[in-house]
Amino acid sequence: MAADAFQVSKKLLVDGAKATKQTDGSEFALPDTSTLERLNELATAKLSEIVRHSAANDRGWRGYSEADVAAARELLAEDASATKR
């Protein structure tokens, strides 16, 4: 779900570029900050779309469970309150 992308992008943005390699020795470079910010924007937009259409009970948007929609709504609320601080 979009919530996973949202959480990953948020964590990477908060943590910064602390780790640039995986522990198994293979090369792994983190995307640059602008890419992470764009991913976060897209994930936020998708979560908002899912919550909005699910709340309106729009046709074609009824496949999400109440728990998933509530979790998405909570993530968006946490993000909004963190942004306002």
Beta strands, then each sheet from edge to edge (+ up, - down):
end
